[in-house]
């Protein structure tokens, strides 16, 4: 008498998920960033900055523009714990932005 097929399948899936866990990539800063600019993810809570450049493809740039994050926009970072999303205000609107997206936005601190 063997194991029921649905039980065996569930065990195999559990084993696979333990072996092939998702690995989080290590963030590396862009190499061509001017000295007076930094990625938004490196800004401290309470700091103000002006968006100077958005790195990334057309899809990301369009999404960020729809949120009001365009070149020249002034932002104020409300919360940055070093991991997870950032909370910021831009054009009198409060936004939560993922860290991956935030690291594609170059800012100049005010």
DRENTORKOL-3810 file (N, C-alpha, C; in nm, 4 decimals):
REM DRENTORKOL-3810
@n.u->0.0846; n.v->-0.1171; n.w->0.0000; ca.u->0.0000; ca.v->0.0000; ca.w->0.0000; c.u->0.0895; c.v->0.1239; c.w->0.0000
@n.u->0.0701; n.v->0.2110; n.w->-0.0969; ca.u->0.1535; ca.v->0.3296; ca.w->-0.1112; c.u->0.0832; c.v->0.4549; c.w->-0.0607
@n.u->0.1493; n.v->0.5643; n.w->-0.0802; ca.u->0.0953; ca.v->0.6943; ca.w->-0.0400; c.u->-0.0026; c.v->0.7417; c.w->-0.1470
@n.u->-0.1086; n.v->0.8035; n.w->-0.1031; ca.u->-0.2067; ca.v->0.8584; ca.w->-0.1971; c.u->-0.1385; c.v->0.9632; c.w->-0.2858
@n.u->-0.1771; n.v->0.9702; n.w->-0.4132; ca.u->-0.1109; ca.v->1.0633; ca.w->-0.5060; c.u->-0.1137; c.v->1.2088; c.w->-0.4611
@n.u->-0.2258; n.v->1.2537; n.w->-0.4047; ca.u->-0.2322; ca.v->1.3941; ca.w->-0.3634; c.u->-0.1413; c.v->1.4228; c.w->-0.2445
@n.u->-0.1192; n.v->1.3235; n.w->-0.1569; ca.u->-0.0283; ca.v->1.3413; ca.w->-0.0433; c.u->0.1157; c.v->1.3454; c.w->-0.0932
@n.u->0.1499; n.v->1.2571; n.w->-0.1859; ca.u->0.2855; ca.v->1.2548; ca.w->-0.2415; c.u->0.3165; c.v->1.3856; c.w->-0.3137
@n.u->0.2193; n.v->1.4359; n.w->-0.3885; ca.u->0.2387; ca.v->1.5614; ca.w->-0.4612; c.u->0.2623; c.v->1.6772; c.w->-0.3635
@n.u->0.1850; n.v->1.6797; n.w->-0.2548; ca.u->0.2003; ca.v->1.7857; ca.w->-0.1543; c.u->0.3379; c.v->1.7783; c.w->-0.0880
@n.u->0.3852; n.v->1.6561; n.w->-0.0591; ca.u->0.5181; ca.v->1.6398; ca.w->0.0015; c.u->0.6276; c.v->1.6872; c.w->-0.0942
@n.u->0.6127; n.v->1.6520; n.w->-0.2215; ca.u->0.7121; ca.v->1.6944; ca.w->-0.3208; c.u->0.7167; c.v->1.8459; c.w->-0.3331
@n.u->0.6000; n.v->1.9099; n.w->-0.3319; ca.u->0.5963; ca.v->2.0561; ca.w->-0.3418; c.u->0.6600; c.v->2.1205; c.w->-0.2193
@n.u->0.6350; n.v->2.0642; n.w->-0.1007; ca.u->0.6941; ca.v->2.1185; ca.w->0.0217; c.u->0.8459; c.v->2.1036; c.w->0.0186
@n.u->0.8936; n.v->1.9886; n.w->-0.0285; ca.u->1.0379; ca.v->1.9652; ca.w->-0.0379; c.u->1.1012; c.v->2.0611; c.w->-0.1388
@n.u->1.0362; n.v->2.0800; n.w->-0.2533; ca.u->1.0882; ca.v->2.1697; ca.w->-0.3558; c.u->1.0980; c.v->2.3122; c.w->-0.3034
@n.u->0.9960; n.v->2.3579; n.w->-0.2298; ca.u->0.9984; ca.v->2.4957; ca.w->-0.1805; c.u->1.1068; c.v->2.5156; c.w->-0.0756
@n.u->1.1421; n.v->2.4101; n.w->-0.0003; ca.u->1.2515; ca.v->2.4228; ca.w->0.0966; c.u->1.3866; c.v->2.4306; c.w->0.0268
@n.u->1.4013; n.v->2.3557; n.w->-0.0805; ca.u->1.5291; ca.v->2.3522; ca.w->-0.1521; c.u->1.5484; c.v->2.4769; c.w->-0.2374
@n.u->1.4441; n.v->2.5197; n.w->-0.3069; ca.u->1.4532; ca.v->2.6304; ca.w->-0.4019; c.u->1.3893; c.v->2.7563; c.w->-0.3454
@n.u->1.4361; n.v->2.8005; n.w->-0.2336; ca.u->1.3806; ca.v->2.9227; ca.w->-0.1756; c.u->1.4207; c.v->3.0422; c.w->-0.2588
@n.u->1.3358; n.v->3.1403; n.w->-0.2566; ca.u->1.3623; ca.v->3.2631; ca.w->-0.3318; c.u->1.4779; c.v->3.3376; c.w->-0.2657
@n.u->1.5746; n.v->3.3737; n.w->-0.3436; ca.u->1.6890; ca.v->3.4478; ca.w->-0.2920; c.u->1.6712; c.v->3.5951; c.w->-0.3254
@n.u->1.6924; n.v->3.6813; n.w->-0.2277; ca.u->1.6815; ca.v->3.8247; ca.w->-0.2503; c.u->1.8144; c.v->3.8758; c.w->-0.3032
@n.u->1.8080; n.v->3.9530; n.w->-0.4089; ca.u->1.9303; ca.v->4.0044; ca.w->-0.4684; c.u->1.9893; c.v->4.1154; c.w->-0.3817
@n.u->2.1182; n.v->4.1314; n.w->-0.3913; ca.u->2.1882; ca.v->4.2360; ca.w->-0.3179; c.u->2.1849; c.v->4.3619; c.w->-0.4030
@n.u->2.1486; n.v->4.4734; n.w->-0.3415; ca.u->2.1386; ca.v->4.5989; ca.w->-0.4153; c.u->2.2774; c.v->4.6535; c.w->-0.4438
@n.u->2.3024; n.v->4.6899; n.w->-0.5682; ca.u->2.4257; ca.v->4.7579; ca.w->-0.6051; c.u->2.3880; c.v->4.8918; c.w->-0.6660
@n.u->2.4567; n.v->4.9950; n.w->-0.6238; ca.u->2.4244; ca.v->5.1289; ca.w->-0.6724; c.u->2.4701; c.v->5.1467; c.w->-0.8163
@n.u->2.3978; n.v->5.2284; n.w->-0.8923; ca.u->2.4409; ca.v->5.2578; ca.w->-1.0293; c.u->2.5800; c.v->5.3211; c.w->-1.0283
@n.u->2.6602; n.v->5.2889; n.w->-1.1282; ca.u->2.7991; ca.v->5.3352; ca.w->-1.1288; c.u->2.8158; c.v->5.4784; c.w->-1.1776
@n.u->2.7192; n.v->5.5320; n.w->-1.2497; ca.u->2.7361; ca.v->5.6645; ca.w->-1.3093; c.u->2.6561; c.v->5.7721; c.w->-1.2355
@n.u->2.6509; n.v->5.7645; n.w->-1.1037; ca.u->2.5760; ca.v->5.8617; ca.w->-1.0240; c.u->2.6689; c.v->5.9764; c.w->-0.9846
@n.u->2.6315; n.v->6.1017; n.w->-1.0131; ca.u->2.7129; ca.v->6.2152; ca.w->-0.9692; c.u->2.7255; c.v->6.2184; c.w->-0.8166
@n.u->2.8326; n.v->6.2795; n.w->-0.7683; ca.u->2.8618; ca.v->6.2797; ca.w->-0.6249; c.u->2.7550; c.v->6.3496; c.w->-0.5415
@n.u->2.6846; n.v->6.4475; n.w->-0.5971; ca.u->2.5857; ca.v->6.5215; ca.w->-0.5184; c.u->2.4468; c.v->6.4577; c.w->-0.5216
@n.u->2.4333; n.v->6.3415; n.w->-0.5872; ca.u->2.3043; ca.v->6.2726; ca.w->-0.5955; c.u->2.3140; c.v->6.1353; c.w->-0.5304
@n.u->2.1998; n.v->6.0825; n.w->-0.4881; ca.u->2.1954; ca.v->5.9497; ca.w->-0.4314; c.u->2.0595; c.v->5.8867; c.w->-0.4580
@n.u->2.0507; n.v->5.7528; n.w->-0.4521; ca.u->1.9217; ca.v->5.6877; ca.w->-0.4700; c.u->1.8271; c.v->5.7234; c.w->-0.3554
@n.u->1.7001; n.v->5.7319; n.w->-0.3842; ca.u->1.5997; ca.v->5.7685; ca.w->-0.2850; c.u->1.6021; c.v->5.6752; c.w->-0.1643
@n.u->1.6341; n.v->5.5491; n.w->-0.1845; ca.u->1.6388; ca.v->5.4523; ca.w->-0.0754; c.u->1.7454; c.v->5.4811; c.w->0.0284
@n.u->1.8429; n.v->5.5660; n.w->-0.0029; ca.u->1.9496; ca.v->5.5994; ca.w->0.0920; c.u->1.9210; c.v->5.7257; c.w->0.1711
@n.u->1.8112; n.v->5.7924; n.w->0.1413; ca.u->1.7734; ca.v->5.9149; ca.w->0.2111; c.u->1.7222; c.v->5.8795; c.w->0.3506
@n.u->1.7489; n.v->5.9641; n.w->0.4473; ca.u->1.7019; ca.v->5.9406; ca.w->0.5834; c.u->1.5634; c.v->5.9990; c.w->0.6064
@n.u->1.4948; n.v->5.9464; n.w->0.7058; ca.u->1.3603; ca.v->5.9945; ca.w->0.7384; c.u->1.3655; c.v->6.1422; c.w->0.7761
@n.u->1.2698; n.v->6.2191; n.w->0.7255; ca.u->1.2626; ca.v->6.3613; ca.w->0.7539; c.u->1.3384; c.v->6.4483; c.w->0.6555
@n.u->1.4213; n.v->6.3894; n.w->0.5715; ca.u->1.4992; ca.v->6.4673; ca.w->0.4754; c.u->1.4147; c.v->6.5067; c.w->0.3553
@n.u->1.4488; n.v->6.6203; n.w->0.2971; ca.u->1.3848; ca.v->6.6680; ca.w->0.1745; c.u->1.4850; c.v->6.6536; c.w->0.0610
@n.u->1.4321; n.v->6.6339; n.w->-0.0595; ca.u->1.5187; ca.v->6.6187; ca.w->-0.1767; c.u->1.4403; c.v->6.6542; c.w->-0.3021
@n.u->1.5141; n.v->6.6743; n.w->-0.4105; ca.u->1.4546; ca.v->6.7023; ca.w->-0.5410; c.u->1.4924; c.v->6.5880; c.w->-0.6347
@n.u->1.3951; n.v->6.5359; n.w->-0.7069; ca.u->1.4188; ca.v->6.4272; ca.w->-0.8018; c.u->1.5007; c.v->6.4823; c.w->-0.9178
@n.u->1.6143; n.v->6.4177; n.w->-0.9465; ca.u->1.7012; ca.v->6.4630; ca.w->-1.0546; c.u->1.6991; c.v->6.3694; c.w->-1.1749
@n.u->1.6706; n.v->6.2411; n.w->-1.1509; ca.u->1.6740; ca.v->6.1447; ca.w->-1.2611; c.u->1.5996; c.v->6.0183; c.w->-1.2205
@n.u->1.5361; n.v->5.9556; n.w->-1.3169; ca.u->1.4702; ca.v->5.8271; ca.w->-1.2938; c.u->1.5370; c.v->5.7245; c.w->-1.3839
@n.u->1.6003; n.v->5.6253; n.w->-1.3223; ca.u->1.6648; ca.v->5.5177; ca.w->-1.3970; c.u->1.5615; c.v->5.4083; c.w->-1.4202
@n.u->1.5676; n.v->5.3429; n.w->-1.5319; ca.u->1.4740; ca.v->5.2341; ca.w->-1.5574; c.u->1.4063; c.v->5.2505; c.w->-1.6914
@n.u->1.3226; n.v->5.1555; n.w->-1.7222; ca.u->1.2547; ca.v->5.1533; ca.w->-1.8508; c.u->1.1352; c.v->5.2464; c.w->-1.8566
@n.u->1.0722; n.v->5.2440; n.w->-1.9717; ca.u->0.9577; ca.v->5.3311; ca.w->-1.9959; c.u->0.8416; c.v->5.2990; c.w->-1.9021
@n.u->0.8202; n.v->5.1718; n.w->-1.8728; ca.u->0.7111; ca.v->5.1322; ca.w->-1.7840; c.u->0.7265; c.v->5.1901; c.w->-1.6445
@n.u->0.8474; n.v->5.1806; n.w->-1.5898; ca.u->0.8723; ca.v->5.2354; ca.w->-1.4563; c.u->0.8604; c.v->5.3872; c.w->-1.4574
@n.u->0.9161; n.v->5.4515; n.w->-1.5582; ca.u->0.9086; ca.v->5.5973; ca.w->-1.5655; c.u->0.7646; c.v->5.6453; c.w->-1.5777
@n.u->0.6831; n.v->5.5739; n.w->-1.6539; ca.u->0.5424; ca.v->5.6106; ca.w->-1.6685; c.u->0.4682; c.v->5.5943; c.w->-1.5367
@n.u->0.4938; n.v->5.4831; n.w->-1.4678; ca.u->0.4279; ca.v->5.4591; ca.w->-1.3382; c.u->0.4647; c.v->5.5661; c.w->-1.2370
@n.u->0.5928; n.v->5.5990; n.w->-1.2282; ca.u->0.6367; ca.v->5.6998; ca.w->-1.1322; c.u->0.5837; c.v->5.8381; c.w->-1.1688
@n.u->0.5762; n.v->5.8679; n.w->-1.2978; ca.u->0.5204; ca.v->5.9968; ca.w->-1.3407; c.u->0.3731; c.v->6.0066; c.w->-1.3035
@n.u->0.3004; n.v->5.8961; n.w->-1.3138; ca.u->0.1589; ca.v->5.8954; ca.w->-1.2754; c.u->0.1420; c.v->5.9205; c.w->-1.1258
@n.u->0.2419; n.v->5.8826; n.w->-1.0470; ca.u->0.2387; ca.v->5.9066; ca.w->-0.9024; c.u->0.2866; c.v->6.0471; c.w->-0.8664
@n.u->0.3389; n.v->6.1206; n.w->-0.9638; ca.u->0.3877; ca.v->6.2555; ca.w->-0.9388; c.u->0.5375; c.v->6.2644; c.w->-0.9198
@n.u->0.6077; n.v->6.1522; n.w->-0.9323; ca.u->0.7529; ca.v->6.1507; ca.w->-0.9154; c.u->0.8199; c.v->6.1768; c.w->-1.0495
@n.u->0.8327; n.v->6.3031; n.w->-1.0836; ca.u->0.8970; ca.v->6.3450; ca.w->-1.2074; c.u->1.0211; c.v->6.4267; c.w->-1.1732
@n.u->1.1063; n.v->6.4464; n.w->-1.2709; ca.u->1.2275; ca.v->6.5265; ca.w->-1.2503; c.u->1.1871; c.v->6.6671; c.w->-1.2068
@n.u->1.2469; n.v->6.7141; n.w->-1.0987; ca.u->1.2176; ca.v->6.8465; ca.w->-1.0452; c.u->1.1185; c.v->6.8454; c.w->-0.9306
@n.u->1.0523; n.v->6.7331; n.w->-0.9072; ca.u->0.9543; ca.v->6.7249; ca.w->-0.7980; c.u->1.0263; c.v->6.7230; c.w->-0.6636
@n.u->0.9748; n.v->6.7989; n.w->-0.5674; ca.u->1.0325; ca.v->6.7999; ca.w->-0.4330; c.u->0.9617; c.v->6.6946; c.w->-0.3494
@n.u->1.0407; n.v->6.6151; n.w->-0.2788; ca.u->0.9847; ca.v->6.5101; ca.w->-0.1945; c.u->1.0341; c.v->6.5264; c.w->-0.0518
@n.u->0.9598; n.v->6.4687; n.w->0.0415; ca.u->1.0011; ca.v->6.4613; ca.w->0.1818; c.u->0.9821; c.v->6.3179; c.w->0.2258
@n.u->1.0884; n.v->6.2560; n.w->0.2724; ca.u->1.0824; ca.v->6.1171; ca.w->0.3156; c.u->1.0298; c.v->6.1121; c.w->0.4582
@n.u->0.9223; n.v->6.0402; n.w->0.4781; ca.u->0.8606; ca.v->6.0296; ca.w->0.6102; c.u->0.9161; c.v->5.9104; c.w->0.6865
@n.u->0.9334; n.v->5.7974; n.w->0.6174; ca.u->0.9753; ca.v->5.6751; ca.w->0.6859; c.u->1.0678; c.v->5.5935; c.w->0.5972
@n.u->1.1801; n.v->5.5496; n.w->0.6545; ca.u->1.2730; ca.v->5.4612; ca.w->0.5858; c.u->1.3417; c.v->5.3762; c.w->0.6915
@n.u->1.2984; n.v->5.2514; n.w->0.7043; ca.u->1.3543; ca.v->5.1617; ca.w->0.8050; c.u->1.4763; c.v->5.0843; c.w->0.7555
@n.u->1.5168; n.v->5.1053; n.w->0.6305; ca.u->1.6317; ca.v->5.0337; ca.w->0.5768; c.u->1.5938; c.v->4.9089; c.w->0.4998
@n.u->1.4723; n.v->4.8586; n.w->0.5216; ca.u->1.4178; ca.v->4.7452; ca.w->0.4470; c.u->1.2706; c.v->4.7733; c.w->0.4238
@n.u->1.2163; n.v->4.7103; n.w->0.3236; ca.u->1.0737; ca.v->4.7279; ca.w->0.2970; c.u->1.0428; c.v->4.8609; c.w->0.2312
@n.u->0.9146; n.v->4.8966; n.w->0.2276; ca.u->0.8734; ca.v->5.0168; ca.w->0.1548; c.u->0.9133; c.v->5.1465; c.w->0.2242
@n.u->0.9174; n.v->5.2537; n.w->0.1458; ca.u->0.9444; ca.v->5.3879; ca.w->0.1969; c.u->0.8139; c.v->5.4654; c.w->0.1944
@n.u->0.7960; n.v->5.5516; n.w->0.2914; ca.u->0.6789; ca.v->5.6381; ca.w->0.2963; c.u->0.7278; c.v->5.7797; c.w->0.2709
@n.u->0.6669; n.v->5.8484; n.w->0.1734; ca.u->0.7131; ca.v->5.9819; ca.w->0.1373; c.u->0.5960; c.v->6.0678; c.w->0.0939
@n.u->0.6200; n.v->6.1984; n.w->0.0906; ca.u->0.5204; ca.v->6.2905; ca.w->0.0360; c.u->0.5800; c.v->6.3560; c.w->-0.0875
@n.u->0.4954; n.v->6.3693; n.w->-0.1883; ca.u->0.5321; ca.v->6.4378; ca.w->-0.3115; c.u->0.4075; c.v->6.5109; c.w->-0.3600
@n.u->0.4219; n.v->6.6389; n.w->-0.3887; ca.u->0.3104; ca.v->6.7224; ca.w->-0.4344; c.u->0.1896; c.v->6.7113; c.w->-0.3409
@n.u->0.2171; n.v->6.7172; n.w->-0.2102; ca.u->0.1158; ca.v->6.7110; ca.w->-0.1041; c.u->0.0355; c.v->6.5813; c.w->-0.1045
@n.u->0.0961; n.v->6.4740; n.w->-0.1547; ca.u->0.0343; ca.v->6.3422; ca.w->-0.1547; c.u->0.1288; c.v->6.2454; c.w->-0.0859
@n.u->0.0749; n.v->6.1607; n.w->0.0003; ca.u->0.1559; ca.v->6.0622; ca.w->0.0706; c.u->0.1582; c.v->5.9331; c.w->-0.0107
@n.u->0.2797; n.v->5.8796; n.w->-0.0323; ca.u->0.2974; ca.v->5.7581; ca.w->-0.1119; c.u->0.3775; c.v->5.6549; c.w->-0.0344
@n.u->0.3467; n.v->5.5289; n.w->-0.0578; ca.u->0.4316; ca.v->5.4185; ca.w->-0.0136; c.u->0.4955; c.v->5.3629; c.w->-0.1399
@n.u->0.6262; n.v->5.3562; n.w->-0.1399; ca.u->0.6997; ca.v->5.3153; ca.w->-0.2591; c.u->0.7908; c.v->5.1990; c.w->-0.2233
@n.u->0.7898; n.v->5.0953; n.w->-0.3053; ca.u->0.8766; ca.v->4.9806; ca.w->-0.2818; c.u->1.0233; c.v->5.0189; c.w->-0.2918
@n.u->1.1058; n.v->4.9476; n.w->-0.2181; ca.u->1.2484; ca.v->4.9793; ca.w->-0.2148; c.u->1.3134; c.v->4.9634; c.w->-0.3522
@n.u->1.2725; n.v->4.8653; n.w->-0.4287; ca.u->1.3281; ca.v->4.8465; ca.w->-0.5630; c.u->1.3009; c.v->4.9656; c.w->-0.6524
@n.u->1.1784; n.v->5.0165; n.w->-0.6464; ca.u->1.1438; ca.v->5.1346; ca.w->-0.7256; c.u->1.2175; c.v->5.2574; c.w->-0.6730
@n.u->1.2263; n.v->5.2689; n.w->-0.5414; ca.u->1.2914; ca.v->5.3852; ca.w->-0.4807; c.u->1.4388; c.v->5.3937; c.w->-0.5193
@n.u->1.5031; n.v->5.2798; n.w->-0.5341; ca.u->1.6448; ca.v->5.2810; ca.w->-0.5691; c.u->1.6694; c.v->5.3148; c.w->-0.7156
@n.u->1.5639; n.v->5.3255; n.w->-0.7956; ca.u->1.5764; ca.v->5.3705; ca.w->-0.9347; c.u->1.5569; c.v->5.5214; c.w->-0.9477
@n.u->1.5300; n.v->5.5882; n.w->-0.8372; ca.u->1.5064; ca.v->5.7330; ca.w->-0.8392; c.u->1.6275; c.v->5.8020; c.w->-0.7779
@n.u->1.6936; n.v->5.8868; n.w->-0.8553; ca.u->1.8072; ca.v->5.9629; ca.w->-0.8037; c.u->1.7575; c.v->6.0982; c.w->-0.7561
@n.u->1.8043; n.v->6.1385; n.w->-0.6380; ca.u->1.7608; ca.v->6.2647; ca.w->-0.5790; c.u->1.8820; c.v->6.3455; c.w->-0.5350
@n.u->1.8597; n.v->6.4748; n.w->-0.5192; ca.u->1.9612; ca.v->6.5662; ca.w->-0.4670; c.u->1.9048; c.v->6.6227; c.w->-0.3369
@n.u->1.9667; n.v->6.5895; n.w->-0.2225; ca.u->1.9150; ca.v->6.6390; ca.w->-0.0943; c.u->1.9150; c.v->6.7914; c.w->-0.0881
@n.u->1.8130; n.v->6.8472; n.w->-0.0240; ca.u->1.8014; ca.v->6.9933; ca.w->-0.0085; c.u->1.8655; c.v->7.0369; c.w->0.1221
END
